[in-house]
Amino acid sequence: MRIILCVSNDLTADQRVHKMAVSLQELNAEILIIGRKHKKSTKLKARTYKTRRFRLIFNKKALFYAELNIRLFFYLLFHKYKIAVANDADTLLAVYWASKIKKREMVFDSHEIFSEVPELSNRPKIKQIWQAIENKYIPKLKNCITVCDSIAHYYLKKYNTKFVVIPNLPLEQKITPKTRADFNLPNNSKILIYQGAINKARGIELMIDSLKYLENWILVIAGKGDIENELKNKISQQNLSSKVYFMGQLDFDTLKSLTALADIGLSLEEDMGLNYRFALPNKLFDYTHAEIPVIVSNLPEMKKWVKATQVGEVLRIRSPKNLAILINKVYQKSENKFWNFYINNAFNKLFWSNNQKKLHNIYKKLIL
């Protein structure tokens, strides 16, 4: 029995799809993840399942998505599988039509509301295309999962399509200890960490601006994205180069080791479209597993999660000065070991294995 999971990224840092693959192997399935490879893609570490990465001619915008879906469609059409999984709407067309033609089962795993990503806010025609794809195909789908309650409620209300919520909890594994020297970080500074895409509306500019009001703090950014060069120019102009460290896109294990060195984890997405408004990023769970407190945006899912676990604070007024004040407040509580009880209490409840039964039930029905 073969399950093929399709994504549009290069597999290096996609923790959710990796966790899905590991879990589905427990059903005695052969797992293959298909993504793409670009010029800056690093070699993948050995994994317990198979991977394949397409080299594409086009790497941006409409031609990229068109080529990716065509390649995925023909691969699925001419290879055997029992179940194909479309991870997000950008692989949905290929998986839907290949599975329909071959009369195979498919699953749609929506990590976000793709038509509501901030990158489309100033591109109304492109946004309409993605909305048209969602409007046409999501009502036809039977086996759907997503990452949080708000997105599930949105899809149910709009399309009358039920989504099972599988949160982005971390795998239960030990963090490999590393030192600051391993990452070329100074020993005498406190560390703020942001992990994730370096894209519009992630609140990274706000993080950088807050450093002007903070003494003896550095910001570590682990990821890559569209506005990286823009941010580096901003940092240079503000003479903050010694306070911001870009680590690039890291593999899962290295990222966990880096996060464990930090003092506070940040997730400050802006309320720019439903996609971020409903966001519950997996970095929040990673921060808690690294045993550091968090500061999050005043958005529904993140605020609800922090209120339930009490592992950090919510930034209610978005300004560099207010963020700096909150950072110092959270750190002062850390020095008094205020967060220890709440983080330890949340720790064991946030393992991916808590999703296992629900996830297996979805796929067992399709296997029979």
VOPAGU-2260 file (C-alpha; in pm, 1 decimal, decimal comma):
REM VOPAGU-2260
SITE   aa  ch    i         X         Y         Z
SITE  MET   A    0       0,0       0,0       0,0
SITE  ARG   A    1     150,2     329,6    -110,5
SITE  ILE   A    2      58,5     680,1      11,6
SITE  ILE   A    3     198,6     977,1    -180,5
SITE  LEU   A    4     208,9    1318,5     -11,7
SITE  CYS   A    5     244,4    1617,5    -247,3
SITE  VAL   A    6     387,4    1956,6    -147,8
SITE  SER   A    7     517,5    2266,1    -325,2
SITE  ASN   A    8     827,9    2319,4    -107,6
SITE  ASP   A    9    1169,2    2148,7    -106,8
SITE  LEU   A   10    1092,0    1929,2     201,7
SITE  THR   A   11    1385,1    2068,1     405,6
SITE  ALA   A   12    1182,5    2241,8     675,5
SITE  ASP   A   13     827,3    2109,2     631,5
SITE  GLN   A   14     778,1    1957,4     974,9
SITE  ARG   A   15     406,3    1885,5     933,5
SITE  VAL   A   16     444,6    1669,1     625,0
SITE  HIS   A   17     741,8    1490,3     783,3
SITE  LYS   A   18     531,5    1410,1    1091,3
SITE  MET   A   19     244,8    1289,0     872,9
SITE  ALA   A   20     480,5    1055,2     686,0
SITE  VAL   A   21     624,0     909,9    1007,2
SITE  SER   A   22     275,0     851,5    1149,1
SITE  LEU   A   23     140,6     689,0     833,1
SITE  GLN   A   24     431,1     443,9     826,5
SITE  GLU   A   25     277,5     292,2    1138,3
SITE  LEU   A   26     -10,7     173,4     917,9
SITE  ASN   A   27     240,7     -42,7     728,7
SITE  ALA   A   28     220,9     193,4     433,0
SITE  GLU   A   29     498,1     278,4     190,9
SITE  ILE   A   30     532,8     656,0     205,4
SITE  LEU   A   31     659,5     886,3     -67,6
SITE  ILE   A   32     673,9    1265,4     -35,0
SITE  ILE   A   33     702,5    1461,6    -359,0
SITE  GLY   A   34     823,6    1821,8    -354,9
SITE  ARG   A   35    1049,7    2034,0    -568,7
SITE  LYS   A   36    1419,0    2120,7    -573,3
SITE  HIS   A   37    1558,3    2465,5    -646,3
SITE  LYS   A   38    1909,3    2608,2    -670,8
SITE  LYS   A   39    1945,0    2679,3    -299,8
SITE  SER   A   40    1794,1    2350,4    -179,1
SITE  THR   A   41    2022,5    2158,1      54,8
SITE  LYS   A   42    2070,5    1783,4      51,4
SITE  LEU   A   43    1809,2    1607,9     261,0
SITE  LYS   A   44    1920,4    1406,1     560,9
SITE  ALA   A   45    1832,6    1036,4     552,0
SITE  ARG   A   46    1467,3     970,0     634,8
SITE  THR   A   47    1270,3     655,4     704,1
SITE  TYR   A   48    1044,5     713,5     402,5
SITE  LYS   A   49    1106,4     790,5      36,3
SITE  THR   A   50    1131,7    1139,3    -108,2
SITE  ARG   A   51    1138,9    1281,5    -459,0
SITE  ARG   A   52    1203,5    1641,6    -560,0
SITE  PHE   A   53    1123,6    1774,1    -906,1
SITE  ARG   A   54    1359,9    2018,0   -1073,0
SITE  LEU   A   55    1133,9    2275,7   -1234,0
SITE  ILE   A   56    1201,8    2522,3   -1513,7
SITE  PHE   A   57     994,1    2793,7   -1348,4
SITE  ASN   A   58    1040,7    2881,1    -982,2
SITE  LYS   A   59     807,0    3173,6    -925,6
SITE  LYS   A   60     445,3    3282,0    -962,3
SITE  ALA   A   61     184,7    3135,3   -1196,7
SITE  LEU   A   62     418,8    2938,4   -1423,6
SITE  PHE   A   63     572,3    2766,7   -1120,4
SITE  TYR   A   64     235,4    2646,0    -989,7
SITE  ALA   A   65     123,1    2541,7   -1336,2
SITE  GLU   A   66     440,8    2340,8   -1402,3
SITE  LEU   A   67     435,5    2184,8   -1055,3
SITE  ASN   A   68      76,4    2064,6   -1091,3
SITE  ILE   A   69     137,9    1929,6   -1440,9
SITE  ARG   A   70     443,4    1734,9   -1320,2
SITE  LEU   A   71     256,3    1604,8   -1014,9
SITE  PHE   A   72     -47,6    1508,4   -1223,0
SITE  PHE   A   73     147,9    1297,3   -1472,0
SITE  TYR   A   74     359,9    1140,0   -1198,5
SITE  LEU   A   75      48,4    1032,6   -1009,0
SITE  LEU   A   76    -120,9     921,4   -1328,6
SITE  PHE   A   77     157,0     680,1   -1421,2
SITE  HIS   A   78     259,1     550,0   -1077,3
SITE  LYS   A   79      77,5     319,8    -838,0
SITE  TYR   A   80     -67,4     446,1    -511,7
SITE  LYS   A   81    -361,4     384,1    -281,4
SITE  ILE   A   82    -399,0     736,7    -139,7
SITE  ALA   A   83    -265,2    1074,3    -258,3
SITE  VAL   A   84    -248,2    1374,6     -26,3
SITE  ALA   A   85    -268,7    1735,2    -145,0
SITE  ASN   A   86     -95,3    1959,0     106,2
SITE  ASP   A   87    -259,9    2298,1      55,7
SITE  ALA   A   88    -445,9    2432,3    -245,4
SITE  ASP   A   89    -130,6    2470,8    -454,8
SITE  THR   A   90    -119,4    2092,9    -513,7
SITE  LEU   A   91    -494,2    2033,1    -511,4
SITE  LEU   A   92    -559,9    2034,2    -887,8
SITE  ALA   A   93    -302,4    1765,8    -965,8
SITE  VAL   A   94    -405,3    1534,3    -682,9
SITE  TYR   A   95    -778,7    1578,4    -743,4
SITE  TRP   A   96    -773,7    1500,4   -1115,4
SITE  ALA   A   97    -517,2    1218,7   -1100,3
SITE  SER   A   98    -711,9    1048,7    -822,1
SITE  LYS   A   99   -1044,4    1099,5    -999,7
SITE  ILE   A  100    -914,9     950,6   -1324,7
SITE  LYS   A  101    -748,9     654,6   -1147,6
SITE  LYS   A  102   -1036,5     613,2    -899,2
SITE  ARG   A  103    -801,3     638,5    -604,1
SITE  GLU   A  104    -857,2     794,2    -263,1
SITE  MET   A  105    -731,7    1143,5    -181,6
SITE  VAL   A  106    -687,4    1356,8     130,4
SITE  PHE   A  107    -668,5    1735,7     144,6
SITE  ASP   A  108    -448,3    1874,3     424,6
SITE  SER   A  109    -501,1    2249,9     446,5
SITE  HIS   A  110    -218,8    2408,6     645,5
SITE  GLU   A  111    -368,2    2751,1     577,5
SITE  ILE   A  112    -637,9    2930,9     379,1
SITE  PHE   A  113    -426,9    2962,5      67,8
SITE  SER   A  114    -633,6    3233,4    -102,4
SITE  GLU   A  115    -596,8    3452,1     207,7
SITE  VAL   A  116    -216,7    3463,3     234,4
SITE  PRO   A  117     -88,8    3825,3     269,2
SITE  GLU   A  118     126,1    3790,5     -43,4
SITE  LEU   A  119    -199,2    3799,9    -245,5
SITE  SER   A  120    -344,5    4108,9     -76,4
SITE  ASN   A  121    -216,7    4339,4    -352,4
SITE  ARG   A  122    -270,8    4090,7    -635,6
SITE  PRO   A  123    -651,5    4072,7    -669,9
SITE  LYS   A  124    -655,8    3883,4   -1001,7
SITE  ILE   A  125    -425,9    3608,4    -871,5
SITE  LYS   A  126    -624,5    3593,6    -549,0
SITE  GLN   A  127    -944,2    3543,2    -750,1
SITE  ILE   A  128    -787,7    3246,0    -929,0
SITE  TRP   A  129    -700,9    3072,7    -599,5
SITE  GLN   A  130   -1044,9    3153,7    -460,6
SITE  ALA   A  131   -1203,1    3004,9    -771,9
SITE  ILE   A  132   -1001,1    2684,0    -725,6
SITE  GLU   A  133   -1106,1    2660,1    -360,5
SITE  ASN   A  134   -1469,9    2738,5    -443,0
SITE  LYS   A  135   -1484,4    2474,0    -715,2
SITE  TYR   A  136   -1300,1    2185,4    -551,1
SITE  ILE   A  137   -1325,8    2206,3    -171,4
SITE  PRO   A  138   -1705,1    2137,1    -167,3
SITE  LYS   A  139   -1633,6    1814,0    -359,8
SITE  LEU   A  140   -1380,3    1679,1    -107,5
SITE  LYS   A  141   -1462,8    1414,1     150,8
SITE  ASN   A  142   -1140,6    1356,0     345,3
SITE  CYS   A  143   -1007,9    1684,7     477,6
SITE  ILE   A  144    -785,9    1789,3     766,0
SITE  THR   A  145    -649,4    2122,2     887,4
SITE  VAL   A  146    -442,2    2275,5    1166,1
SITE  CYS   A  147    -684,3    2464,5    1392,1
SITE  ASP   A  148   -1049,2    2511,8    1486,4
SITE  SER   A  149   -1090,4    2853,4    1323,6
SITE  ILE   A  150    -990,1    2729,1     978,3
SITE  ALA   A  151   -1211,9    2420,8    1018,3
SITE  HIS   A  152   -1508,6    2643,1    1111,7
SITE  TYR   A  153   -1436,6    2871,6     814,6
SITE  TYR   A  154   -1444,0    2582,5     566,3
SITE  LEU   A  155   -1755,6    2432,3     722,0
SITE  LYS   A  156   -1943,6    2761,6     706,9
SITE  LYS   A  157   -1831,8    2855,4     355,3
SITE  TYR   A  158   -1832,5    2517,5     179,6
SITE  ASN   A  159   -2029,0    2289,9     412,9
SITE  THR   A  160   -1717,5    2069,3     410,9
SITE  LYS   A  161   -1605,3    1908,5     734,8
SITE  PHE   A  162   -1236,1    1926,9     828,9
SITE  VAL   A  163   -1077,7    1721,6    1106,1
SITE  VAL   A  164    -837,2    1931,2    1316,3
SITE  ILE   A  165    -484,7    1788,5    1347,0
SITE  PRO   A  166    -272,8    2056,6    1522,5
SITE  ASN   A  167      95,7    2102,5    1437,9
SITE  LEU   A  168     229,4    1943,8    1756,0
SITE  PRO   A  169     599,0    1843,4    1767,8
SITE  LEU   A  170     731,9    1489,0    1754,7
SITE  GLU   A  171     840,8    1341,2    2084,4
SITE  GLN   A  172    1218,4    1352,4    2052,2
SITE  LYS   A  173    1516,4    1477,5    2247,2
SITE  ILE   A  174    1680,7    1804,3    2149,2
SITE  THR   A  175    2049,1    1761,9    2061,5
SITE  PRO   A  176    2243,5    2003,0    2288,1
SITE  LYS   A  177    2448,9    2266,8    2106,4
SITE  THR   A  178    2631,6    2580,3    2215,3
SITE  ARG   A  179    2611,7    2937,6    2097,4
SITE  ALA   A  180    2953,6    2890,4    1942,9
SITE  ASP   A  181    2804,0    2625,0    1712,5
SITE  PHE   A  182    2587,5    2899,9    1560,9
SITE  ASN   A  183    2842,0    3185,2    1590,9
SITE  LEU   A  184    2624,1    3366,8    1843,3
SITE  PRO   A  185    2763,9    3594,0    2118,4
SITE  ASN   A  186    2774,7    3456,9    2471,7
SITE  ASN   A  187    2681,2    3776,5    2653,9
SITE  SER   A  188    2347,7    3860,2    2489,2
SITE  LYS   A  189    1994,7    3747,3    2556,0
SITE  ILE   A  190    1829,8    3583,0    2253,7
SITE  LEU   A  191    1495,9    3644,8    2083,6
SITE  ILE   A  192    1411,9    3386,9    1818,3
SITE  TYR   A  193    1179,3    3392,3    1521,1
SITE  GLN   A  194    1147,9    3073,8    1318,9
SITE  GLY   A  195     952,2    3049,7     996,5
SITE  ALA   A  196     913,2    3213,7     656,8
SITE  ILE   A  197    1065,7    3558,5     608,2
SITE  ASN   A  198     758,8    3698,6     436,9
SITE  LYS   A  199     527,1    3994,5     445,8
SITE  ALA   A  200     310,2    4049,9     756,8
SITE  ARG   A  201     505,0    3812,0     982,2
SITE  GLY   A  202     587,4    4094,9    1222,8
SITE  ILE   A  203     962,4    4068,8    1164,7
SITE  GLU   A  204     996,2    4442,3    1098,7
SITE  LEU   A  205     836,5    4508,8    1437,4
SITE  MET   A  206    1082,9    4271,0    1603,5
SITE  ILE   A  207    1376,7    4450,9    1441,3
SITE  ASP   A  208    1246,7    4795,8    1536,4
SITE  SER   A  209    1205,0    4690,6    1901,1
SITE  LEU   A  210    1580,7    4624,6    1927,7
SITE  LYS   A  211    1641,1    5002,2    1943,0
SITE  TYR   A  212    1474,0    4996,0    2285,5
SITE  LEU   A  213    1646,7    4680,1    2412,0
SITE  GLU   A  214    1988,7    4651,7    2570,9
SITE  ASN   A  215    2189,9    4333,3    2547,4
SITE  TRP   A  216    1939,7    4150,7    2323,6
SITE  ILE   A  217    1986,9    3994,2    1980,4
SITE  LEU   A  218    1727,2    3866,6    1733,9
SITE  VAL   A  219    1788,2    3532,1    1563,4
SITE  ILE   A  220    1586,6    3467,9    1246,5
SITE  ALA   A  221    1570,0    3105,8    1127,4
SITE  GLY   A  222    1411,4    3072,3     784,3
SITE  LYS   A  223    1407,2    3220,5     437,6
SITE  GLY   A  224    1162,0    3415,3     226,2
SITE  ASP   A  225    1071,0    3695,2     -11,4
SITE  ILE   A  226    1162,6    3998,0     201,9
SITE  GLU   A  227    1498,1    3880,1     340,1
SITE  ASN   A  228    1705,6    4127,7     136,4
SITE  GLU   A  229    1464,1    4408,5     218,9
SITE  LEU   A  230    1505,4    4335,2     590,7
SITE  LYS   A  231    1883,7    4320,6     563,7
SITE  ASN   A  232    1883,3    4665,3     402,1
SITE  LYS   A  233    1660,9    4797,5     681,1
SITE  ILE   A  234    1892,6    4651,5     945,6
SITE  SER   A  235    2198,1    4805,1     780,1
SITE  GLN   A  236    2034,1    5147,9     755,4
SITE  GLN   A  237    1943,9    5137,7    1125,5
SITE  ASN   A  238    2292,6    5017,6    1229,5
SITE  LEU   A  239    2149,0    4703,2    1384,9
SITE  SER   A  240    2366,6    4450,2    1200,4
SITE  SER   A  241    2533,8    4338,6    1523,4
SITE  LYS   A  242    2194,3    4264,5    1680,5
SITE  VAL   A  243    2025,6    4053,4    1409,7
SITE  TYR   A  244    2143,5    3710,2    1294,1
SITE  PHE   A  245    2002,2    3537,0     985,4
SITE  MET   A  246    2048,2    3160,8    1016,1
SITE  GLY   A  247    1883,8    3053,7     688,8
SITE  GLN   A  248    1656,2    2752,9     653,8
SITE  LEU   A  249    1760,4    2476,1     893,2
SITE  ASP   A  250    1672,9    2108,1     911,1
SITE  PHE   A  251    1439,5    1998,4    1191,3
SITE  ASP   A  252    1703,4    1882,3    1439,5
SITE  THR   A  253    1933,1    2182,5    1396,5
SITE  LEU   A  254    1640,2    2422,9    1433,0
SITE  LYS   A  255    1533,0    2259,6    1758,3
SITE  SER   A  256    1887,2    2287,2    1896,9
SITE  LEU   A  257    1902,8    2655,6    1803,7
SITE  THR   A  258    1563,1    2732,6    1955,6
SITE  ALA   A  259    1667,3    2574,1    2285,1
SITE  LEU   A  260    1941,8    2838,7    2317,2
SITE  ALA   A  261    1692,5    3127,2    2301,0
SITE  ASP   A  262    1531,5    3313,9    2590,0
SITE  ILE   A  263    1200,2    3410,8    2425,9
SITE  GLY   A  264    1018,9    3287,9    2112,7
SITE  LEU   A  265     827,0    3534,5    1895,8
SITE  SER   A  266     520,8    3485,6    1673,9
SITE  LEU   A  267     388,9    3829,1    1577,5
SITE  GLU   A  268     191,0    3778,8    1258,8
SITE  GLU   A  269     -20,2    4076,2    1150,4
SITE  ASP   A  270    -396,3    4066,0    1103,8
SITE  MET   A  271    -365,2    4078,0     725,2
SITE  GLY   A  272    -631,1    3847,0     590,7
SITE  LEU   A  273    -801,7    3543,2     736,6
SITE  ASN   A  274    -496,4    3323,3     691,1
SITE  TYR   A  275    -295,0    3503,7     958,3
SITE  ARG   A  276    -596,7    3593,1    1169,3
SITE  PHE   A  277    -662,2    3220,8    1217,4
SITE  ALA   A  278    -296,1    3119,4    1241,1
SITE  LEU   A  279    -174,0    2878,7    1508,5
SITE  PRO   A  280     190,4    2836,8    1397,2
SITE  ASN   A  281     380,3    2520,6    1482,5
SITE  LYS   A  282     667,6    2738,5    1604,2
SITE  LEU   A  283     461,2    2808,5    1917,8
SITE  PHE   A  284     470,6    2440,9    2009,2
SITE  ASP   A  285     841,0    2424,5    1919,1
SITE  TYR   A  286     912,0    2714,0    2155,1
SITE  THR   A  287     733,0    2537,3    2439,0
SITE  HIS   A  288     924,4    2215,3    2368,8
SITE  ALA   A  289    1243,9    2418,8    2386,0
SITE  GLU   A  290    1120,1    2535,6    2729,3
SITE  ILE   A  291    1113,7    2906,5    2648,1
SITE  PRO   A  292     820,8    3148,6    2695,5
SITE  VAL   A  293     646,0    3304,1    2396,0
SITE  ILE   A  294     514,2    3643,0    2289,3
SITE  VAL   A  295     232,3    3625,9    2034,8
SITE  SER   A  296      -0,4    3852,7    1838,5
SITE  ASN   A  297    -343,1    3945,6    1968,5
SITE  LEU   A  298    -513,5    3713,9    1718,1
SITE  PRO   A  299    -785,4    3456,0    1800,4
SITE  GLU   A  300    -605,2    3119,2    1781,3
SITE  MET   A  301    -272,6    3235,3    1924,7
SITE  LYS   A  302    -438,4    3434,5    2202,8
SITE  LYS   A  303    -665,2    3140,9    2290,0
SITE  TRP   A  304    -369,3    2902,5    2301,4
SITE  VAL   A  305    -155,7    3128,2    2525,0
SITE  LYS   A  306    -451,3    3191,1    2755,2
SITE  ALA   A  307    -512,8    2815,3    2787,9
SITE  THR   A  308    -150,4    2718,9    2850,9
SITE  GLN   A  309     -17,6    3038,7    3014,5
SITE  VAL   A  310     323,8    2984,1    2855,3
SITE  GLY   A  311     371,2    3347,3    2753,6
SITE  GLU   A  312     217,0    3684,7    2685,7
SITE  VAL   A  313       0,5    3848,4    2418,4
SITE  LEU   A  314     119,9    4172,8    2254,9
SITE  ARG   A  315    -194,1    4384,3    2264,3
SITE  ILE   A  316     -54,1    4715,8    2132,5
SITE  ARG   A  317     172,9    4671,5    1829,7
SITE  SER   A  318     456,4    4921,0    1860,6
SITE  PRO   A  319     834,0    4869,2    1891,2
SITE  LYS   A  320     841,8    5031,3    2235,1
SITE  ASN   A  321     552,7    4823,4    2370,7
SITE  LEU   A  322     712,4    4507,6    2237,2
SITE  ALA   A  323    1042,5    4595,6    2404,3
SITE  ILE   A  324     864,2    4655,3    2735,7
SITE  LEU   A  325     685,3    4319,5    2706,7
SITE  ILE   A  326    1009,5    4137,7    2619,0
SITE  ASN   A  327    1175,7    4271,0    2933,2
SITE  LYS   A  328     868,6    4180,2    3140,4
SITE  VAL   A  329     864,3    3822,0    3009,2
SITE  TYR   A  330    1238,5    3783,7    3065,5
SITE  GLN   A  331    1214,7    3918,0    3419,8
SITE  LYS   A  332     951,9    3654,7    3493,8
SITE  SER   A  333    1185,5    3392,1    3344,1
SITE  GLU   A  334    1459,1    3490,7    3585,5
SITE  ASN   A  335    1211,7    3427,9    3866,7
SITE  LYS   A  336    1124,1    3088,6    3709,0
SITE  PHE   A  337     764,5    3204,6    3666,4
SITE  TRP   A  338     713,8    3016,8    3338,4
SITE  ASN   A  339     858,8    2683,8    3448,7
SITE  PHE   A  340     538,5    2541,4    3597,0
SITE  TYR   A  341     320,2    2636,2    3298,9
SITE  ILE   A  342     569,2    2517,3    3037,0
SITE  ASN   A  343     620,1    2185,7    3216,3
SITE  ASN   A  344     244,2    2145,9    3250,2
SITE  ALA   A  345     189,4    2206,4    2876,8
SITE  PHE   A  346     494,4    2009,9    2761,3
SITE  ASN   A  347     357,0    1655,4    2766,1
SITE  LYS   A  348      21,0    1760,7    2620,0
SITE  LEU   A  349     184,6    1894,1    2304,4
SITE  PHE   A  350     326,9    1580,3    2146,4
SITE  TRP   A  351     234,2    1477,5    1792,9
SITE  SER   A  352     142,2    1134,9    1927,8
SITE  ASN   A  353    -170,4    1297,8    2074,3
SITE  ASN   A  354    -292,9    1329,3    1713,6
SITE  GLN   A  355    -212,3     971,3    1624,4
SITE  LYS   A  356    -545,0     798,6    1688,4
SITE  LYS   A  357    -747,6    1067,4    1509,0
SITE  LEU   A  358    -509,2    1066,7    1211,5
SITE  HIS   A  359    -499,2     687,3    1182,7
SITE  ASN   A  360    -879,3     668,2    1190,6
SITE  ILE   A  361    -900,0     891,9     882,4
SITE  TYR   A  362    -661,2     679,0     679,7
SITE  LYS   A  363    -780,2     338,7     799,8
SITE  LYS   A  364   -1121,2     407,3     645,6
SITE  LEU   A  365    -955,0     478,2     311,1
SITE  ILE   A  366    -727,7     174,5     323,0
SITE  LEU   A  367   -1009,9     -77,9     370,4
